[in-house]
Every structure is written in structure tokens, then in C-alpha cells.
């Protein structure tokens, strides 16, 4: 099959990849979907992006935090336990850490979360930003645990 100039132009054009949340209630067609692997790359992405830049995690939220026609930035490479203090029982995690990976990392250093939500594939930053919470009158949302 011969390639026409119009088809050749389409083949060279940037591919737009749609995004949608888990329920399909939120969606968008961003100009770019990027996953920087270092802080330097993240800074470059933000500085060079045209239009809005929105972070994207596991796409669990039902709110309109992510949809944009600009740039979606995944922090998936920014994950894991960064440090912990056994004296204060505080730990520092990277923003893109899935909640499901926090328990084993904390257990390895003799710590734990006081409560967990029933969905554990959310990223830490997303869970904090959307006020995700576990159950029980005495427990706040994840954001209440941030120091």
C-alpha cells in the first residue's frame, strides 16, 4: 500500500493518548503524557510544558484534578521509602509511591500506618490530595498524618 503525503504527515505527528479515570467519569486528551525519571527531568518537563501541567497517579479519584489538554506528568519513578526516624515513628516516602508498597517498606523498619483505606493502589500524593481515609472515628485522612 502506497503512503500518501497526508498519511505520512499523520505518521509524523505526535500521538495523543487519551486518559480516563477508573470509572470513566473523568477523561481528557492531553497534548503530552510524560514520566520523568529524575528531578532534573521533572524540572525540564515543567519548564518546557505549554499550557497546564497536571500530575497523574493511579486514576482512582472521581474529582476533576487530572483532566487537561496540556501535559500529564506521572511521578511513577518517584517512589519508595526515602527515610525514617525510629524515635519519632516518622517516615518519608516519595510522592509516586503506591500505598500498597508502603506497608512492607514500613514493616522492614519496624513501623506501620495506623490505618489504611480499602483501596491500596493509589499513589501517596494522590491519596493525600484527595483526602483518602481509612475507617474509624479516631482516624483522619492520610493528609492528617503529614508532618
Secondary structure, 3 states (H helix, E strand, C coil): CCCCHHHHHHHHCCCCCCEECCCCCCEECCCEEECCCCHHHHHHHHHHCCCCEEEECCCCCCCCCCCCCCEEEECCCCCCEEEEECCCCEEEECCCCEHHHHHHHHHHCCCCCCCCCCCCCCEHHHHHHCCCECCCCCCCEHHHHCC
